Amino acid sequence: MPAHRPAPVPEFLYGTAWKEDRTPALTELALRTGFRGIDTANQRRHYFEAGVGQGLAAAYRAGIVTRADLFLQTKFTYQGGQDHRLPYDPRADLSTQVAQSMASSLEHLGTDHVDSYVLHGPASGYGWSDDDAEVWAAMVKERAAGRTRLLGVSNVSLRHLQQMAASGAEAPGFVQNRCFARLGWDRDVRALCRDRKIVYQGFSLLTANPEVLGHPLVATIAARNKATRAQVVFRFAQAVGMLPLTGTTDAEHMQQDLASRALPLSADEVSAIESLAG
Ligand SMILES: NC(=O)c1ccc[n+]([C@@H]2O[C@H](COP(=O)([O-])OP(=O)(O)OC[C@H]3O[C@@H](n4cnc5c(N)ncnc54)[C@H](OP(=O)(O)O)[C@@H]3O)[C@@H](O)[C@H]2O)c1
């Protein structure tokens, strides 16, 4: 295990998907702006993980942060979610693929451990499968070897989580899901997470919820606080216990997103937003 005291889980994660050649500069800018949590994946189709590593290295060189200040999260992605640029041998068994993907992530990120390792999505949309059980066991081994502090699962339904628990698998530390307001902001999954002390990470909080951003209630709260509607949504997410992600490419939005935690939101406003669309 790392000798230093691990960085705590931050209140916001900066997401690095879809940034391609801009990944190094945007990662560095996010750190310069104050983000301390970085989310990526060893899935070249949507993420440039080696570019995240270049951004981290630049930030270390510039004296902005050290590795110990950061919460780094990456993911294992099944072949079905990848393009031809695989971080493992597709002929190897799944346990070996997890080990190879992790080794490649550590090389990309220039570190000997990540803070969180996430199963990007279960093998099937229907339930927790034998393949998932094998991958999860391999991820637990990675943690035992000190290559990650914590484990998580992403793109999961309540059924996935219930079947995972029923199989006797160790509970994840994180669930990372796309968060739709029309599904009560993923109400059922969030309730299970609350019960089992799993931290819920929400993504697409803005892009999945245009009806919330356009709602008069959110507009009124934003105007009263001289804030943006996006800030109200992020503040709401934190108020209900979520760890939000933002992948903004805009310097001002980065500052606004971090500043949203100071926005005053009453308990009545939180419950009104929670039931706004579902
Ligand atoms: N586990 C998974 O399967 C999965 C899937 C998708 C995403 N993720 C993670 O979640 C991260 C975030 O992705 P996302 O789907 O939430 O979308 P996103 O990349 O954060 O996109 C947000 C969009 O909203 C815009 N925006 C406007 N005002 C904003 C503000 N104040 N703050 C932030 N954005 C603002 C952004 O434009 P500007 O750039 O102009 O600000 C951008 O077009 C990804 O980078 C990735 O790390 C994970």
The ligand as a Tripos MOL2 file, in Angstrom:
@<TRIPOS>MOLECULE
LIG
   48    52     1     0     0
SMALL
NO_CHARGES

@<TRIPOS>ATOM
      1 N1        -19.3540    5.7040  -16.4460 N.am      1 LIG1
      2 C1        -19.7480    6.0740  -17.6240 C.2       1 LIG1
      3 O1        -20.1950    5.2670  -18.4510 O.2       1 LIG1
      4 C2        -19.6860    7.5320  -18.0090 C.ar      1 LIG1
      5 C3        -20.4250    7.9850  -19.1130 C.ar      1 LIG1
      6 C4        -20.3790    9.3450  -19.4160 C.ar      1 LIG1
      7 C5        -19.5970   10.2040  -18.6720 C.ar      1 LIG1
      8 N2        -18.8650    9.7260  -17.6140 N.ar      1 LIG1
      9 C6        -17.9810   10.6190  -16.8470 C.3       1 LIG1
     10 O2        -18.6720   11.7850  -16.4870 O.3       1 LIG1
     11 C7        -17.9640   12.9360  -16.9820 C.3       1 LIG1
     12 C8        -18.9500   14.0500  -17.2600 C.3       1 LIG1
     13 O3        -19.7440   13.6930  -18.3640 O.3       1 LIG1
     14 P1        -21.2090   14.2530  -18.5560 P.3       1 LIG1
     15 O4        -21.9690   13.2160  -19.3120 O.co2     1 LIG1
     16 O5        -21.7350   14.6890  -17.2320 O.co2     1 LIG1
     17 O6        -21.0870   15.4610  -19.5250 O.3       1 LIG1
     18 P2        -20.0220   16.6510  -19.5780 P.3       1 LIG1
     19 O7        -18.8670   16.2110  -20.3740 O.co2     1 LIG1
     20 O8        -19.7980   17.1780  -18.2040 O.co2     1 LIG1
     21 O9        -20.8260   17.6920  -20.4530 O.3       1 LIG1
     22 C9        -21.5050   18.7410  -19.8550 C.3       1 LIG1
     23 C10       -22.0130   19.6560  -20.9360 C.3       1 LIG1
     24 O10       -22.6820   20.7180  -20.3050 O.3       1 LIG1
     25 C11       -22.0660   21.9480  -20.7000 C.3       1 LIG1
     26 N3        -22.0910   22.9390  -19.6250 N.ar      1 LIG1
     27 C12       -22.7290   24.0890  -19.6530 C.ar      1 LIG1
     28 N4        -22.5850   24.7720  -18.5270 N.ar      1 LIG1
     29 C13       -21.8380   24.0530  -17.7260 C.ar      1 LIG1
     30 C14       -21.3400   24.2300  -16.4100 C.ar      1 LIG1
     31 N5        -21.5480   25.3190  -15.6610 N.pl3     1 LIG1
     32 N6        -20.6230   23.2340  -15.8940 N.ar      1 LIG1
     33 C15       -20.3710   22.1270  -16.5910 C.ar      1 LIG1
     34 N7        -20.8200   21.9120  -17.8530 N.ar      1 LIG1
     35 C16       -21.5350   22.8860  -18.4200 C.ar      1 LIG1
     36 C17       -20.6650   21.5830  -21.1090 C.3       1 LIG1
     37 O11       -20.1990   22.5420  -22.0170 O.3       1 LIG1
     38 P3        -18.8030   23.3010  -21.7520 P.3       1 LIG1
     39 O12       -17.7220   22.2790  -22.0150 O.co2     1 LIG1
     40 O13       -18.8140   24.3800  -22.7410 O.co2     1 LIG1
     41 O14       -18.8140   23.7510  -20.3210 O.co2     1 LIG1
     42 C18       -20.8700   20.2240  -21.7500 C.3       1 LIG1
     43 O15       -21.2730   20.3630  -23.0870 O.3       1 LIG1
     44 C19       -17.2080   12.4060  -18.2010 C.3       1 LIG1
     45 O16       -16.1090   13.2010  -18.5540 O.3       1 LIG1
     46 C20       -16.7810   11.0480  -17.6800 C.3       1 LIG1
     47 O17       -15.6460   11.1790  -16.8590 O.3       1 LIG1
     48 C21       -18.9140    8.4160  -17.2740 C.ar      1 LIG1
@<TRIPOS>BOND
     1     1     2 1
     2     2     3 2
     3     2     4 1
     4     4     5 ar
     5     4    48 ar
     6     5     6 ar
     7     6     7 ar
     8     7     8 ar
     9     8     9 1
    10     8    48 ar
    11     9    10 1
    12     9    46 1
    13    10    11 1
    14    11    12 1
    15    11    44 1
    16    12    13 1
    17    13    14 1
    18    14    15 2
    19    14    16 1
    20    14    17 1
    21    17    18 1
    22    18    19 2
    23    18    20 1
    24    18    21 1
    25    21    22 1
    26    22    23 1
    27    23    24 1
    28    23    42 1
    29    24    25 1
    30    25    26 1
    31    25    36 1
    32    26    27 ar
    33    26    35 ar
    34    27    28 ar
    35    28    29 ar
    36    29    30 ar
    37    29    35 ar
    38    30    31 1
    39    30    32 ar
    40    32    33 ar
    41    33    34 ar
    42    34    35 ar
    43    36    37 1
    44    36    42 1
    45    37    38 1
    46    38    39 2
    47    38    40 1
    48    38    41 1
    49    42    43 1
    50    44    45 1
    51    44    46 1
    52    46    47 1
@<TRIPOS>SUBSTRUCTURE
     1 LIG1         1 GROUP 0 **** ****
